[in-house]
């Protein structure tokens, strides 16, 4: 067993005794949690000297120090309405909400531009499609040979669809 392992065993043994004394000395009226913090041997011995000189058990001193730090950071539960962390968290939340609102405005503007471009594209596609149809129709019309107009006989039905003979409808010289 090396020297480092002996120190670790001593620290663990010391911690176990502190835990037992802390639990026995604090009473039975609350819930307690064990916290193990890795420290160097020099820090541990310095802390032990401070506690011995103040006449405090190490566990009780650690609990008091943790309690003081929590009160300093978070404030008294009844006295301080806006603890330090809560105020800082509110500022950060407000900053992030402002960033989010700015990003949402930017996204909305981009969406509007995209919608406008999409509408223009659809209109241009419709115009292009109409031009293509006209071009196809023009090509078809120009590809068909012109048929010589056929002469309608006097006694045939009139091509206008009236049902009369040509000579009585459009074949009259007055029409």
Backbone torsions as a table, in degrees:
resi	resn	phi	psi	omega
1	UNK	NA	128.3	-178.1
2	UNK	-85.4	173.8	-179.0
3	UNK	-64.6	-39.9	179.5
4	UNK	-61.1	-38.1	179.9
5	UNK	-69.3	-35.7	178.4
6	UNK	-65.9	-42.1	179.0
7	UNK	-62.2	-42.5	179.3
8	UNK	-62.4	-42.0	178.9
9	UNK	-64.3	-39.8	178.2
10	UNK	-63.9	-43.3	180.0
11	UNK	-63.6	-41.0	179.3
12	UNK	-66.3	-41.4	177.6
13	UNK	-63.2	-42.8	178.7
14	UNK	-62.7	-42.6	179.4
15	UNK	-62.9	-40.5	179.7
16	UNK	-63.3	-42.8	178.5
17	UNK	-64.7	-40.7	178.4
18	UNK	-62.1	-43.5	179.1
19	UNK	-59.7	-44.7	-179.4
20	UNK	-64.2	-44.0	-180.0
21	UNK	-65.6	-40.7	-179.3
22	UNK	-62.4	-46.4	-179.9
23	UNK	-65.8	-39.5	-179.3
24	UNK	-70.2	-37.8	-175.2
25	UNK	-81.0	-23.6	-175.3
26	UNK	-83.4	-15.6	177.9
27	UNK	93.3	-179.5	-174.3
28	UNK	-108.7	13.2	-172.3
29	UNK	-93.8	6.0	-178.2
30	UNK	-145.3	173.4	177.6
31	UNK	-100.4	132.9	-177.3
32	UNK	-123.4	147.3	177.8
33	UNK	-123.8	143.1	177.9
34	UNK	-88.7	133.8	178.1
35	UNK	-123.8	125.4	178.0
36	UNK	-111.1	122.3	-178.0
37	UNK	-116.2	122.6	179.2
38	UNK	-72.3	126.6	178.3
39	UNK	-134.2	159.2	176.9
40	UNK	-76.4	164.8	-179.0
41	UNK	-63.7	-36.7	-179.0
42	UNK	-67.6	-40.6	178.0
43	UNK	-65.1	-40.0	-179.0
44	UNK	-63.8	-44.6	-178.7
45	UNK	-68.6	-36.2	177.1
46	UNK	-63.7	-44.7	179.1
47	UNK	-61.8	-41.7	179.2
48	UNK	-62.4	-42.8	178.8
49	UNK	-62.0	-44.1	178.7
50	UNK	-60.0	-45.3	-178.9
51	UNK	-65.2	-42.8	179.7
52	UNK	-63.2	-42.0	-178.8
53	UNK	-67.9	-31.1	178.9
54	UNK	-84.9	-9.7	-179.7
55	UNK	75.1	29.6	-179.8
56	UNK	-111.0	149.2	169.9
57	UNK	-71.4	143.4	-176.4
58	UNK	-59.3	-41.7	-179.2
59	UNK	-64.0	-43.8	179.8
60	UNK	-64.5	-39.4	179.4
61	UNK	-65.8	-41.3	178.0
62	UNK	-62.9	-44.7	179.6
63	UNK	-62.0	-41.5	179.4
64	UNK	-65.5	-40.4	179.3
65	UNK	-64.2	-43.9	178.7
66	UNK	-62.2	-43.9	179.8
67	UNK	-61.2	-45.0	178.8
68	UNK	-61.5	-42.5	179.7
69	UNK	-64.6	-41.3	179.4
70	UNK	-64.3	-41.8	178.6
71	UNK	-65.0	-39.9	-179.9
72	UNK	-64.6	-37.4	-177.2
73	UNK	-82.6	-48.1	-172.8
74	UNK	-97.1	-15.3	-178.8
75	UNK	84.9	165.7	177.0
76	UNK	-67.8	144.6	-179.0
77	UNK	-66.4	-32.6	-179.0
78	UNK	-97.1	-31.7	-170.8
79	UNK	-88.2	-46.3	-171.2
80	UNK	-97.7	109.0	-176.9
81	UNK	-72.4	-26.1	-178.9
82	UNK	-130.3	88.7	179.1
83	UNK	-61.9	165.0	-175.6
84	UNK	-59.8	-47.0	-178.7
85	UNK	-66.6	-37.4	-179.3
86	UNK	-65.7	-42.0	179.1
87	UNK	-64.9	-42.8	178.7
88	UNK	-64.2	-40.8	178.7
89	UNK	-64.8	-38.6	178.1
90	UNK	-64.4	-40.7	178.0
91	UNK	-63.4	-44.6	179.8
92	UNK	-63.9	-40.8	178.1
93	UNK	-62.6	-44.0	178.7
94	UNK	-63.1	-40.8	179.1
95	UNK	-63.6	-44.5	-179.6
96	UNK	-67.8	-35.8	177.3
97	UNK	-66.2	-37.5	177.2
98	UNK	-65.4	-42.2	177.0
99	UNK	-61.9	-43.3	-179.7
100	UNK	-63.3	-42.5	178.7
101	UNK	-62.9	-41.4	178.5
102	UNK	-63.0	-44.4	179.3
103	UNK	-64.8	-37.8	178.4
104	UNK	-65.3	-40.9	177.2
105	UNK	-62.1	-44.1	178.8
106	UNK	-61.9	-43.3	179.9
107	UNK	-64.3	-39.7	178.4
108	UNK	-64.0	-42.1	178.5
109	UNK	-63.1	-42.3	179.1
110	UNK	-64.5	-41.4	178.2
111	UNK	-61.3	-41.9	178.8
112	UNK	-62.7	-44.3	177.9
113	UNK	-61.9	-41.1	179.3
114	UNK	-65.1	-40.4	177.5
115	UNK	-61.9	-43.5	179.7
116	UNK	-62.1	-45.1	178.2
117	UNK	-63.3	-39.0	179.2
118	UNK	-63.3	-42.7	177.8
119	UNK	-62.7	-44.9	178.0
120	UNK	-61.0	-42.8	179.6
121	UNK	-61.4	-43.9	179.0
122	UNK	-62.2	-41.5	178.7
123	UNK	-62.9	-45.2	179.5
124	UNK	-63.9	-38.9	177.4
125	UNK	-62.7	-41.3	178.2
126	UNK	-62.9	-43.8	178.1
127	UNK	-63.3	-42.1	179.9
128	UNK	-64.7	-40.8	178.1
129	UNK	-63.7	-42.5	178.2
130	UNK	-62.6	-42.3	177.6
131	UNK	-62.1	-41.6	178.8
132	UNK	-62.6	-42.0	179.3
133	UNK	-63.6	-43.1	178.1
134	UNK	-63.1	-39.5	179.7
135	UNK	-65.5	-43.0	178.0
136	UNK	-61.8	-43.2	179.3
137	UNK	-63.0	-41.1	178.7
138	UNK	-63.3	-42.4	179.0
139	UNK	-63.2	-44.0	179.4
140	UNK	-62.7	-42.8	-178.0
141	UNK	-65.8	-40.5	-177.9
142	UNK	-74.2	-24.3	-180.0
143	UNK	-78.1	-23.5	-179.4
144	UNK	-79.2	133.0	176.5
145	UNK	-72.3	145.4	179.2
146	UNK	-74.0	128.4	178.3
147	UNK	-83.5	138.4	177.7
148	UNK	-67.6	134.8	-178.7
149	UNK	-61.7	130.5	179.8
150	UNK	-84.4	144.0	-178.7
151	UNK	-87.0	132.3	-179.3
152	UNK	-90.7	132.1	178.5
153	UNK	-74.7	156.9	-176.6
154	UNK	-62.3	-36.3	-174.7
155	UNK	-94.7	2.6	177.2
156	UNK	-82.7	160.7	177.9
157	UNK	-65.9	146.0	-177.8
158	UNK	-70.0	136.7	-178.6
159	UNK	-69.1	-8.8	-180.0
160	UNK	-74.5	-13.6	177.5
161	UNK	91.7	12.9	-178.8
162	UNK	-75.3	-20.7	-178.6
163	UNK	91.5	-7.4	179.0
164	UNK	-87.2	161.8	173.8
165	UNK	-69.3	152.1	-177.4
166	UNK	-56.6	-39.5	-176.2
167	UNK	-68.2	-25.6	178.5
168	UNK	-92.4	-13.2	-177.1
169	UNK	-108.7	-98.8	-175.4
170	UNK	-84.8	-7.3	179.3
171	UNK	-84.0	-6.1	178.0
172	UNK	-70.7	140.0	-179.6
173	UNK	-65.0	-24.5	-179.5
174	UNK	-75.0	-19.6	-178.9
175	UNK	-90.6	NA	NA
